[in-house]
Amino acid sequence: MSMLEDVLKGPWGAALVGVGVALVAPTVLPALGTAFRPLAKSAIKSGIMLYDSAKEAIAEASEQMNDMVAEVRAEVEGEAEEATAHTPKRKARARKEAE
């Protein structure tokens, strides 16, 4: 074991580890990929479902906000029309009272 430790501590240690990883990776990575594929698919599926739910909630909130804005605009326009409709009547009443 000490000979292996001595080799790994030297300048060639990192190179040997790299070569070992390069030799083992082609056999290990496909097995890991096969094992993690269902987990990855599940994570992607959850992400899609979360995105769709958020998109739906935002659309609903936007629709409600647009409805409120339209409602307020209609009220403001109605109040403005009512104010302009009453202004001439007020002036006419003030003239009659002044006479």
C-alpha positions in Angstrom: 0.0 0.0 0.0 2.8 2.4 0.8 4.2 2.1 -2.7 0.7 3.1 -4.1 0.6 6.0 -1.7 4.1 7.1 -2.8 3.1 7.0 -6.4 -0.1 9.0 -5.8 1.8 11.7 -3.8 4.3 12.3 -6.6 3.9 14.4 -9.7 2.4 11.5 -11.6 -0.4 10.9 -9.0 -2.9 13.2 -10.6 -2.2 11.9 -14.0 -2.7 8.3 -12.9 -6.0 9.2 -11.3 -7.1 10.9 -14.5 -6.1 8.0 -16.6 -8.0 5.6 -14.2 -11.1 7.8 -14.4 -10.9 7.9 -18.1 -10.7 4.1 -18.4 -13.5 3.5 -15.9 -15.9 6.3 -17.0 -17.1 4.6 -20.2 -18.4 1.6 -18.3 -19.7 3.4 -15.2 -21.4 6.4 -16.8 -23.9 4.5 -18.9 -24.9 2.5 -15.8 -25.3 5.7 -13.8 -27.2 7.3 -16.6 -29.6 4.3 -16.7 -30.1 4.5 -13.0 -30.7 8.2 -12.8 -32.8 8.5 -15.9 -36.2 7.9 -14.1 -35.1 10.4 -11.4 -34.3 13.0 -14.1 -37.5 12.4 -15.9 -39.5 12.7 -12.7 -37.7 16.0 -11.9 -38.4 17.3 -15.4 -42.0 16.3 -15.2 -42.4 18.0 -11.8 -40.8 21.2 -13.3 -43.2 21.2 -16.2 -46.2 20.7 -13.9 -45.0 23.5 -11.7 -44.5 25.8 -14.7 -48.0 25.1 -16.0 -49.6 25.7 -12.6 -47.7 29.0 -12.2 -48.6 30.1 -15.7 -52.3 29.3 -15.1 -52.3 31.2 -11.8 -50.6 34.2 -13.3 -53.1 34.2 -16.2 -56.0 34.1 -13.7 -54.5 36.9 -11.6 -53.9 39.0 -14.8 -57.5 38.5 -15.9 -58.9 39.6 -12.5 -56.6 42.7 -12.5 -57.8 43.6 -16.0 -61.4 43.2 -14.9 -60.8 45.5 -12.0 -59.1 48.1 -14.1 -62.0 48.1 -16.6 -64.5 48.4 -13.8 -62.6 51.4 -12.3 -62.3 53.0 -15.7 -66.1 52.7 -16.2 -66.7 54.2 -12.8 -64.3 57.1 -13.5 -65.9 57.8 -16.8 -69.4 57.6 -15.3 -68.4 60.0 -12.6 -66.9 62.4 -15.1 -70.0 62.3 -17.2 -72.2 62.8 -14.2 -70.0 65.7 -13.1 -70.2 67.4 -16.5 -74.0 66.7 -16.6 -74.6 68.5 -13.3 -72.3 71.5 -14.0 -74.7 73.3 -16.4 -77.7 72.6 -14.1 -75.8 74.1 -11.2 -75.0 77.2 -13.3 -78.6 77.5 -14.3 -79.8 77.2 -10.7 -77.3 79.8 -9.6 -78.5 82.2 -12.3 -82.1 81.7 -11.3 -81.3 82.2 -7.6 -79.3 85.4 -8.5 -82.2 86.9 -10.4 
